Amino acid sequence: GAFDPLEAIADVCQRHGLWLHVDAAWGGSVLLSQTHRHLLAGIQRADSVAWNPHKLLTAGLQCSALLLRDTSNLLKRCHGSQASYLFQQDKFYDVALDTGDKVVQCGRRVDCLKLWLMWKAQGGQGLEQRVDQAFALARYLVEELKKREGFELVMEPEFVNVCFWFVPPSLRGKQGSPDYAERLAKVAPVLKERMVKEGSMMVGYQPHGTRGNFFRMVVANPALTQADMDFFLNELERLGQDL
């Protein structure tokens, strides 16, 4: 997860007449936090924003929003099917409220209800605490990871995605060997298989460019605690001690 310099990008878009879309699927929820909302400075200048409350806020899947500055009914002009048997124009209420004729899938569930109910139950302060807690736990995980032998960050995280390699005992101190990267890339898939079969954890891994497989721990669940972060690291060490 990363946050781009939106103000600078918006200046370029404004100068050249470009549409500015901000993919805030994960990061959009930081706007609910007084502490972290500065990360999205400039988002108010976007022409469109994608936001997925089912990610950082952990609303039930699926819960996504596309926010548009446009007031010319752009979505209907792009996606409207003109199906008179579905979307009559002479209804007794404002047909602008019919979202079915503005999206590709036509009929859909009331996904916004999930966010509305959660917001009513938690309140703005409760959702802000979710965001702040995720940042705090991600930072705790990073600091604990740095203290332990055998853990190596892919990069210093900006957000709640913590990417790292677990370097097993057999590879420690051998970073200069010709087959180091190839052997290290095989570690994460083995540990993923072991944790799943143990039933202890479910943490994803991925390669990126020339970087071999590394773990990508996303700290978002509001039920997580520092003890869970400790267990996560301890379990990786236990599962990988013979590699």
C-alpha positions as CSV (number, residue, x, y, z in Angstrom):
1,G,0.0,0.0,0.0
2,A,1.3,3.5,-0.9
3,F,0.0,7.0,-1.0
4,D,0.8,9.1,-4.1
5,P,1.4,12.9,-4.0
6,L,-2.1,13.8,-5.0
7,E,-1.7,17.6,-5.0
8,A,1.3,17.4,-7.4
9,I,-0.6,14.9,-9.6
10,A,-3.7,17.1,-9.6
11,D,-1.6,20.1,-10.7
12,V,-0.4,18.1,-13.7
13,C,-3.9,17.0,-14.6
14,Q,-5.3,20.5,-14.2
15,R,-2.5,21.9,-16.4
16,H,-3.2,19.4,-19.2
17,G,-6.9,18.9,-18.9
18,L,-6.7,15.3,-17.7
19,W,-9.3,13.3,-15.7
20,L,-7.9,12.5,-12.3
21,H,-9.1,9.2,-10.9
22,V,-7.9,8.2,-7.4
23,D,-7.9,4.5,-6.6
24,A,-8.6,4.7,-2.9
25,A,-10.0,1.2,-2.5
26,W,-7.8,0.6,0.5
27,G,-6.6,4.0,1.5
28,G,-9.8,6.0,1.2
29,S,-10.8,5.0,4.7
30,V,-7.9,7.0,6.2
31,L,-10.1,10.1,5.6
32,L,-12.1,9.0,8.7
33,S,-8.9,9.4,10.8
34,Q,-7.9,12.9,12.1
35,T,-4.4,11.4,12.6
36,H,-3.8,9.9,9.1
37,R,-6.1,11.8,6.7
38,H,-3.2,14.0,5.6
39,L,-2.0,11.0,3.6
40,L,-4.8,11.8,1.1
41,A,-4.2,15.5,0.9
42,G,-5.5,16.6,-2.5
43,I,-8.1,13.9,-3.0
44,Q,-10.8,16.6,-3.0
45,R,-9.4,17.6,-6.4
46,A,-10.1,14.3,-8.0
47,D,-12.7,13.8,-10.7
48,S,-13.5,10.3,-9.5
49,V,-12.6,8.2,-6.5
50,A,-13.0,4.5,-5.9
51,W,-13.4,3.4,-2.3
52,N,-13.9,-0.1,-0.8
53,P,-15.2,0.0,2.8
54,H,-15.0,-3.8,2.8
55,K,-11.2,-3.5,2.9
56,L,-9.7,-1.3,5.7
57,L,-13.1,-0.8,7.5
58,T,-13.9,-4.6,7.1
59,A,-17.5,-4.0,6.0
60,G,-19.1,-7.2,4.6
61,L,-18.1,-8.1,1.1
62,Q,-19.0,-6.6,-1.3
63,C,-19.2,-2.9,-0.3
64,S,-17.6,-0.5,-2.8
65,A,-18.3,3.0,-4.0
66,L,-17.4,5.1,-7.1
67,L,-17.6,8.8,-6.3
68,L,-17.9,11.2,-9.1
69,R,-17.6,15.0,-9.3
70,D,-19.5,14.9,-12.6
71,T,-23.1,16.2,-12.6
72,S,-24.0,15.4,-16.2
73,N,-25.3,11.9,-15.4
74,L,-22.1,10.4,-16.9
75,L,-22.7,6.8,-15.5
76,K,-26.2,6.6,-17.1
77,R,-24.9,7.9,-20.4
78,C,-22.1,5.3,-20.4
79,H,-24.0,2.3,-19.0
80,G,-27.7,3.0,-19.5
81,S,-29.5,0.2,-21.3
82,Q,-32.6,2.3,-22.1
83,A,-34.7,-0.8,-21.2
84,S,-38.2,0.6,-20.9
85,Y,-39.5,-2.6,-19.3
86,L,-37.2,-2.0,-16.4
87,F,-36.6,1.7,-16.1
88,Q,-39.7,3.7,-16.8
89,Q,-39.2,7.4,-17.0
90,D,-42.7,8.5,-15.9
91,K,-42.6,7.2,-12.3
92,F,-44.0,9.2,-9.5
93,Y,-40.6,9.7,-7.9
94,D,-37.3,11.1,-9.2
95,V,-35.9,8.4,-11.5
96,A,-32.4,9.8,-11.0
97,L,-32.4,7.6,-7.9
98,D,-32.6,4.5,-10.0
99,T,-29.0,3.3,-9.9
100,G,-29.8,0.1,-11.8
101,D,-29.6,2.0,-15.1
102,K,-26.2,3.5,-14.3
103,V,-24.1,0.4,-13.8
104,V,-23.0,-2.6,-15.9
105,Q,-24.6,-5.2,-13.8
106,C,-28.1,-3.6,-13.7
107,G,-29.7,-5.4,-10.8
108,R,-27.6,-5.5,-7.6
109,R,-27.8,-5.9,-3.9
110,V,-28.1,-3.0,-1.5
111,D,-24.4,-3.1,-0.6
112,C,-24.4,0.4,0.9
113,L,-26.6,-0.9,3.7
114,K,-23.6,-2.7,5.2
115,L,-21.7,0.5,5.5
116,W,-24.7,2.4,6.8
117,L,-25.4,-0.1,9.5
118,M,-21.8,-0.3,10.6
119,W,-21.5,3.5,10.7
120,K,-24.7,3.7,12.8
121,A,-23.4,1.0,15.2
122,Q,-19.8,2.2,15.5
123,G,-20.2,5.9,14.9
124,G,-17.6,8.1,13.2
125,Q,-15.4,7.8,16.3
126,G,-15.6,4.0,16.2
127,L,-14.6,3.8,12.5
128,E,-11.8,6.3,13.2
129,Q,-10.5,4.0,15.9
130,R,-10.5,1.1,13.5
131,V,-8.3,3.0,11.1
132,D,-5.9,4.2,13.9
133,Q,-5.7,0.7,15.4
134,A,-4.8,-0.8,12.1
135,F,-1.9,1.7,11.6
136,A,-0.7,1.1,15.2
137,L,-0.7,-2.7,14.9
138,A,1.0,-2.6,11.6
139,R,3.8,-0.4,13.1
140,Y,4.0,-2.7,16.1
141,L,4.4,-5.7,13.8
142,V,7.2,-3.9,11.8
143,E,9.1,-3.0,15.0
144,E,8.8,-6.5,16.4
145,L,9.8,-8.0,13.1
146,K,13.0,-5.9,13.0
147,K,14.0,-7.3,16.4
148,R,14.1,-10.9,15.2
149,E,16.6,-12.8,13.3
150,G,15.4,-14.2,10.1
151,F,12.9,-11.5,9.1
152,E,13.7,-9.0,6.3
153,L,11.4,-6.2,5.2
154,V,10.8,-5.8,1.4
155,M,10.4,-2.1,2.1
156,E,9.4,0.2,4.9
157,P,5.6,0.2,4.9
158,E,3.6,3.4,4.4
159,F,0.3,1.7,5.2
160,V,-1.1,-1.4,6.9
161,N,0.5,-3.8,4.3
162,V,3.6,-5.3,5.8
163,C,5.7,-7.1,3.2
164,F,8.7,-9.2,4.3
165,W,10.7,-12.4,3.8
166,F,11.2,-15.1,6.4
167,V,14.8,-16.2,6.0
168,P,15.1,-19.7,7.4
169,P,18.1,-20.9,9.4
170,S,19.7,-22.6,6.4
171,L,19.8,-19.3,4.4
172,R,20.9,-16.9,7.1
173,G,24.2,-15.2,6.3
174,K,24.2,-16.5,2.7
175,Q,22.7,-13.5,0.9
176,G,25.7,-13.5,-1.4
177,S,25.3,-17.0,-2.7
178,P,24.3,-17.4,-6.3
179,D,21.1,-19.4,-5.6
180,Y,20.0,-17.4,-2.5
181,A,17.1,-15.5,-4.2
182,E,15.9,-18.7,-5.9
183,R,15.9,-20.7,-2.6
184,L,14.4,-17.8,-0.6
185,A,11.5,-17.6,-3.1
186,K,10.5,-21.2,-2.3
187,V,10.2,-20.5,1.5
188,A,6.9,-18.6,1.5
189,P,4.9,-21.2,-0.4
190,V,6.1,-24.0,1.9
191,L,5.2,-22.0,5.0
192,K,1.8,-21.1,3.6
193,E,1.1,-24.8,3.0
194,R,2.2,-25.6,6.6
195,M,0.1,-22.9,8.2
196,V,-3.0,-23.9,6.3
197,K,-2.6,-27.6,7.2
198,E,-2.0,-26.6,10.8
199,G,-5.1,-24.5,10.8
200,S,-3.2,-21.7,12.6
201,M,-3.1,-18.8,10.1
202,M,-4.0,-17.6,6.6
203,V,-1.5,-15.1,5.3
204,G,-0.8,-14.5,1.6
205,Y,2.4,-14.3,-0.3
206,Q,3.4,-12.9,-3.7
207,P,6.4,-12.1,-5.9
208,H,6.9,-8.6,-7.3
209,G,9.0,-7.9,-10.3
210,T,12.4,-9.4,-9.7
211,R,11.7,-9.9,-6.0
212,G,10.9,-13.5,-5.2
213,N,7.9,-14.6,-3.1
214,F,7.5,-12.7,0.2
215,F,4.7,-12.6,2.7
216,R,2.1,-9.7,2.6
217,M,0.5,-9.3,6.0
218,V,-2.4,-6.9,5.9
219,V,-3.3,-5.7,9.3
220,A,-7.0,-4.7,9.1
221,N,-9.2,-6.9,11.3
222,P,-10.3,-4.8,14.3
223,A,-10.2,-7.8,16.6
224,L,-6.4,-8.2,16.2
225,T,-4.2,-7.4,19.1
226,Q,-0.5,-7.2,19.8
227,A,-0.6,-10.7,21.1
228,D,-1.8,-11.8,17.7
229,M,1.1,-10.1,16.0
230,D,3.5,-11.9,18.4
231,F,1.8,-15.2,17.7
232,F,2.1,-14.6,13.9
233,L,5.9,-14.1,14.2
234,N,6.3,-17.0,16.6
235,E,4.3,-19.3,14.4
236,L,6.4,-18.5,11.3
237,E,9.6,-19.2,13.3
238,R,8.1,-22.5,14.5
239,L,6.9,-23.6,11.1
240,G,10.1,-22.6,9.4
241,Q,12.7,-23.8,11.9
242,D,13.7,-26.8,9.9
243,L,14.0,-25.1,6.5
